[in-house]
Amino acid sequence: MINQDISHDYQEETIEAKARWFQALPLAERMELLCLFTDLILTVNPHIVEQKDAQPLAGRVRVLTPA
């Protein structure tokens, strides 16, 4: 199951530290988190699945479409 330890170290808040933490999880726990995040998104915005005409934003976000 997901480790419930609490840390107050700012070094553990970097994107690299979070990536290392996520990569250290077993596949089953990664998939569980994916399902939890998906459920959260759908709870907050149930109509998000209806948004099929996404437009690219300036910056680092990129919308991919099948060729």
WOZI-V677175 format. One record per helix or strand. SS is the DSSP state (alpha for helix, beta for strand). FROM is the first residue (numbers start at 1). TO is the last residue. Records with the same first field share a line. If there is no record, write none. Layout:
SS: FROM-TO + FROM-TO
This chain:
alpha: 10-13 + 15-24 + 27-44 + 46-50
